[in-house]
């Protein structure tokens, strides 16, 4: 999966417009970044990486860190 595809998947999970995020985007600046969204993203990503944990995503500070998880 390319980084562009990963970014698109994350944007979809966060209900953001396409091409909104970059790998440098800080998650704390996103209005949509909350525990419910993290859980939703974990569910989506579990199809790609079944061992991904909520705490893995919760510990990320940037979108690029999330991309590095899968």
Steps between C-alpha positions, in 0.01 A plus 500: 500500500640837403516796738241678285262206549572501873427872522174450309394225739574720802315795342200278440501377860522859625234611251732755343516618141748324272853637502447676834770317694874473462736278695604809698146581614489507878206299630442741787408771249216295352154567637398144414782336698342348810473160666197398292684582178807310618283195568331534161838525328624195690203298375569604140871429525452164671417354158850600388688449826304275738734551795464880501394623844310810611805604700715487184280762336446700820877538534540659157559875467499531120322343206840371383534301822166334427614422145806332647283260698359321196 
